[in-house]
Amino acid sequence: MYDFLIVGGGVIGLATGAALQKRFSKARLAILEKEPGPARHQSGRNSGVIHSGIYYPPGTMKARLARAGNEAMVAFCQAHGIPVETCGKLIIATRPDELPGLEALYQRAMDNAITVEKLDPHGIQDKEPHVTNALAGIYVPSTGVVDYRKVCEALVEEIEAKGGQICYNTQVVDITPRAGEYILETTLGQFEARFLINCAGLYSDRIARMAGQKPPVRIIPFRGEFRMLKPEKAHLVNHMIYPVPHPALPFLGVHLTRSITGEVHAGPNALLAFKREGYLPKAFDLKDAIDTLAFRGFWLMALKYAKPGLIEIVRSVQKDAFIKNIQRLVPEIQPDDLVPAESGVRAQAVNANGALVDDFMLLETPYAIHVLNAPSPAATAALKIAEEIVSRIPRQYHLKEASVKTQEALV
């Protein structure tokens, strides 16, 4: 019998495991991961950005945890010898109709106590000489970059050093909730726990349903298509360059980001995927497709965002359309300067009314916490999301039903 079982070995699940060990040092802990290693999906297939928190409405979990998470992530990397760079980011307006949105972002930065600098075209070119068509910009110095796979590897070492178990190739196939415990059937056998934490990302809604819950959202997978500048063209981008985002969408638009290794990625196009791990354009899974198409909220979302969705499809099919978006940021980039890069899949929670859930979402029950929505900037905020999860456990965990060992662990 485990005191805590975590489903999911991405950065949220691993950070939560490490945070549990700090708070409940004697508790018996295991993390169940269906892949042969950690960070095989969202945590290991992203642009590696450490976000500042500038985009998120004050008072939301994203706003509260992203800024603190930025500082915590940089400190964690420095403490563990993980290469990390606080390189800064430019958000630029290239059309007059984007200037109000840029000003709104500046005000949001002020509201969220994030240090930023307004730049005119000359100031922008001082930082990015190849950005020649910007009308105005905001420089965000706290934005950084890291390889989150290395972050996850460090968390694995930390957890195992303190006696925690990480069980790979262990897919959860069924969950039986009982009074004061959960029984998880997996491809590696049966596991029992007094408290369950669901950090399953793309499968978080399914795990919640297995555990007897009726989550108010459905995970809809969006494939993020990226391209990469050829190495000889990487000098065209010094920092990270973002457009002013669409105010009605949780996506940040096609942007340019430098990786910790110096590669420059362009993207993403956000396209509906018909497989939850659909990294290739033709990837298809019948169960995943039915799960999406049978959900009323999907069709309401599709109607609401039909025009933006069509634009994403056009950008994916027509390389010239994609290039035009990139050239709005750096006019010098030409079609032959870009090559295909690895895609990612965003686990986007959508509610029954078709609304894209923008903030992080936790579903709390007496013996479990389910992380139902943790898209970007979840990797940035992972250490603080973990603390948030752990801080909610004492209010839920019924000590009278725990073992003596567990009672000692929770004191």
N, C-alpha and C positions, 0 to 999 in steps of 0.2 A: 504493500500500500504506500503510495506516494502522498506527500502533503500537497504538492503542487505538480500538475502536468500542464505543460505549454504545448499547444499544437502550432507548429510553424517555426522553422529555423532560419527565418530572415532576420533583418536587423532589429525589428520590433520584438520578435520573440526572444532573441538572444539578449538584447538589452534588458528585457523584462526579467529574464532568468538571472542576470547579474545583479539587478536591483533587488530581486527577492532574496538572494543570498546575503546581501548587505543588511536587509531589514530582518530577515528570519534566518539567522546563521546556522541553526541546527536542523532546519527543515529538509526533508528529502525531496529532491527536485529532479524532474526529467523533462527534456524537450524532445518532442516527436517530430521528425522531419522526413517527408516521403522521398526526398532526393538523396543521392549518395554523398552529399556534402551541403554545407550551408550556402545561403545567398545565391541560389540558382535561378531565381526569378526576379521580382521587382528590385530586390536589394542589390543584385549583382548585374542588372541590365538597365542602368540609368546613366545619366550624364555626369554623375559624381558631384553635383553642385551642393555646396553648403549654403543654403538660402539665408537671407537676412531677416525675412519676415515683413518686408515692405508692403506686400500685396494684400494682407489679410485684415478684415475689419476689426477694429479694437474691441476687445472683450471676447472674441472667439478663442477657441482652444488653439487654433493655428497661430493667431497673433501672439498669444501668451507663451506658447511652447516653442515657436520657431526661433525667436530671438534668444531665449535662454538656451535652446538646443544648439544654436550656432556656437555660442561660447563654450558650452559643455563638450560639443563634438571636437572643436579645435583643441581644447585642453586634453581631451582623451587621447587624441592622435599624438599630440606632443609627448604625453606621458608614456605612450606605448611605442614611440619611435616610428610611427606611421607617417609617411610623407604627406604633408598637407600644405596648401598654399592659400593665403588670403589675398586673392588677386584683384578683387573688386569687379563691379559690374556697371555697365552703362545701359540705361533705358533711354531710348531716343525717339523723338517725334520727327517724322519725315514729311508729314502733311499738316496743314493748318488745323484740320478737324481733329487731330490727335493732341493738340496743345491743351485743351481742357482736361483730357484724361491724364496727361502728364502732370498737370498742376494738382489734380486730385490725388495722384500717387504721392506727390511731395507732401501734401497735407496729411495723408495717411502715415507717411514716415514720421512726421512730427507727432502725430497722435500716438504712434507706437514707440516713440523715443528711439528712433533709429537714425543714426548719423548719416546724412546725405549731403550732397553738394549740387546746386544747380549749375548747369554749364550752358554757355552760349556756343555757337558753332566753332569758334576759335578754341574754346576750352575743351570741347569734344575732340578736336583734331590734335590737341596736345597729348591726349591720352590714346587716341586711336587715329593715326594719321590717314588711314584709308577710309574713314567714315567721312565722306565729303558732301553729303546731301542732307544732313540733319539740321533741323531748325532750332532745336533745343534738346537738352538732355538732363538726366539726373545720374550722378555718380554715387554708387553705393559701395563704400570701401570694405564693408564687413563680409561681403559675399566671397566664398572660397570654393575650393575644389579638393576632392579626396577620392580614393578608390574605396568604396564602401565594402567591397569584398575583403579588403585587408582589415577594415574595422570589424567585420564579422569574425574573421579569423582570430583577432585579438580577444574578442568577447568569448569565443569558444575556449580559448586557452584559459581565460580567467575563470569561467564557469567550471571547467573540468578540474582546475587546480584546487577549487574549493569543494570538490566532491560531487558536483552536479553531473548528471548523465545526459548525453546527447545521443539519441538513437536515430541513426540514418536508415534509409530504406524502410521506413516505418510509416505506412500510409494508414490513416484512420478510416475504417470502413463502416463502423457503427458505434453509437454511444448509447448506453443505458443509464439514465439518471435515476438515482435512488436517494432516499433521505440521507443527506450528509455525505454523499459520495457519487462518483461517476465511474462507470466501467466502460473502458474504451477497447473495442475490438480493432486490431490492426493487422497488417500483413506480417508483423513480427510477433504476434501473440496478443495476449490480454494485458491491459494495464488498468490499475485502479488508483483513484485519487480522491482526496477530500476537497480539492479546489481545482477548477479547470480554468485555464486562460487560453482563449482562442485568438491566435495571431496568424491565422491561415491565409491572410491576404486575398488572393483570387478565389479562394474557397471558403472565406469566412462566413458567408451567409449559409452555405451548406452545412458547415460544422455546427453552426448555431441551431439549424433545424434538426440535425442529428441529436443534439443535446436537449431537444424538446421545446425549443423556443420558436416563436413566430416573428422573425426579424422584420422590421418595418421597411426594409430595403432589399433590393436585389443587386448583386454584383454584375455589372455590364462591362465586359472587357473591351478596351480600346487599344489597338496596336499603334505604337509610336514609331513611325518610320524615320530613320536618320540617314543622313549622308555625311561624308567626311571630306575635308579639304585634303588634297594631295600634300604630302610633306613639304614640297617645295613652295607651297602657297600658304603654309601655316603662319608665316610672318605677317600676313594681312590682318591678323586678329591678335591683339595684345592681351585683352582682358576677356570679358564676356559681354556680348552685345545683344540686347533684347529690344523688341518693339514695345510700344504701349499696348497692353493686352485689351482684348475685347471685354467690355465691362460685364456682359451677360454670361460669359463662359468661364469655367474654372481652369482652362488651359491658358498658357502664357504666350502662345503664338510661336511661329517659326523663329528660332534664335540661333546664335553662334556661341558655343562654349568651348573653352580650352580644357582638356583633361589634365590630370596631374602628370601625365607623360608628355604633354605638349601637343597632342593631337587636337584638331579643331573639328568639332561636330556641328552639323547644321540640321535643324529640325526642331521638333518632330511634326510630321503630319499625324493627326489623331484620327484613326479610322476604326470603325466598328470591326471587331474580330468575332469570328464564329467558332472560336476555340479559346478557352481561358488561358491556354499557354500557346496561343497562335502567333508565333513570331515570324512566320512566313506568310506571304500574301494569300496563298491558297489553302492555308491550314483550316481544317474543318473537323468539328466533333459534333456528332448528332445530338448527344445529351446537352452539350453546352449551347448549341444553336436553339434547341427547343426551349431550354431554360430562359433564353433571352426573348425569343419570338412569342412565347406563350404568356409573357408578362405584360400586363396592361400598361404599366408605367413606361416600358420601352417605347410603345407606339405613341404615347403622349409626348415623350421626349423627342422622338423622331419628327413628329409634326412641329413641335416648338422650335427645333434647331435644324429644320430642313435646309435652309439656305447655307448656314455655316458648314453643315455636313457635306453638302454638295461641293463647296469650295475645297474642303479637305480631299475629297475624292479626285477632283480635277487636278489638284497639286500632286497627288500621288501618281496619276496616270500620265499627266503631261509634265515632263521635266522642265519645260520652259516656264510653266506657271510657278513651279517651285523656285526656279532660279530668279524670277522676278521678285519674289518675296525676299530672297537672300540679298539681291542687289539693292533693295530698299535700305538694307543695313550697310552693306559694303559694295558699292557699285562696281568695283574692280573685279569682283569674282565672276568668272565665266563658266559656262556649262561644263567644259572639259576639266575644270579645276576640282570637280566633285566626284567622289566614288561612293558606292553603296557602303553602309555601315550596319552594325548589328542593331536590330530592332528590340524594343521593349514592349510590355503590355501593362497598361494602367488598370488597376482594379477600381472601377468607379461605381460607387453606390448610387442607385437611383430609387426614388420612392415611388409609391403607387400612383402619385399624381404627375409623374414624369419629370420631377425636379432632380437635377444633379445635386447630390449632397456635397456641399463645398467644405464643410468643417469636418474635423475628426469626429468619429462617432463611436462611443462605447455603450454597450448594452450590459447592464449589471443585473445579476440574479443572485439569490442567496449564496450559491456555491460556485459561481462562475462569473467571469468577465469576458465579453466578446468584443473584439476590436473589429467593428463592421465597416469602417471607412478610414483608411490611412494612406491616401495618395500623397503626392508631393505637397508639402515639405516633410513628410513623415521620416525619411531617412535623416534629414538634418535634425529633426526634433526627437529622434528615437530615444535618446537617453532620458529626456524629460517626459516623453510619453510613458516610458517605463516607470518612472517615479510616480507619475499620475496614477497609473494602474495599481501600483503597489500601495499607494496612499489610500486607495478605496477599499482595500481588502479587510482591514480590521473592522470596518463598519458592517461587513457582510459575513465574516467568517465566524460561525457559531462555535465558540471554544468548548462549550459544554458537550459537544458531540465529537470533539477531536480527541486524539489519543493523548496520553500523558506526555509522550515525546513532543507532539505537536504543540501542546499547551506550553511546554518549556521553550519551544522554539519561537513562540509568538510573544513571549513575555519581554 
